[in-house]
Amino acid sequence: SKSSPPIVIPDDFEGYPLESFRITPNLSKYLQSVLIPGGFIQDRVERLACDIAADLGNEPFTALCVLKGGYLFFNNLLEKIRQLHRYRLLDNPELQDEAQQIKVEFIRLKSYENTSSTNQIQVIGIESLETLRGRNVLIVEDIIDTGRTMVKLLDLLEQYEPRTIRVTSLLVKRTPLSNGYMPKYTGFSIPNKFIVGCNMDYNEYFRDLNHLCVMNEYGKQKYSS
Ligand code: 5GP
């Protein structure tokens, strides 16, 4: 089955001016530019939902949310997948008996300190992986940088013998440190910059920001841990 390729944000794209959007001054003073406006993200998530729903067909599955960053994307994506399922069931009442049940599970992974990925990855909520045995699993992640977190999660998950594993990430960063891991369903391929917003943080700040933005040096210093 075919899934849509990621939208590539080129390396030389400087982003949109902050003044073109409504960003509160308490946040904008720490930012450089808007890399991907929130509305654009919604449009892309809609397409990802269609790609995933088409592949899953009527198979039951569990969506595994990787916290904390992944929760907003998870919520938006699942809302759209559920809507597609609702339409399909309403249009095809004969499917009712095998109606697809979407279950959800949450896991929390932590690998970041300031703006760099560390080797140590903490897993919180490991007991939720036991429920994935024999299930079709869709892992939902916010961003893949070096790919280490995802490879580690996949290794871990395989010990619980799920039926199938699919991975979606809203963003994949183009970095020389990449281990080459590329999810099947990727929203955007972005330059090697540290980004915040849309529930993605910098030491727990900037989650409220409704666009994906690049921080300025002042912001990195101000909120470094
Ligand atoms: P990886 O193990 O692939 O290097 O890192 C993946 C994790 O690092 C992501 O789940 C995310 O939490 C965090 N991360 C990587 N790049 C960024 C970034 O540009 N901004 C933010 N806020 N988090 C990032």
Residues whose N, C-alpha, C, O or C-beta is under 5 A from the ligand:
A	BS01	5GP	G69 S111 Y112 S117 I143 I144 D145 T146 G147 R148 T149 M150 K193 F194 I195 V196 M200 D201 Y202
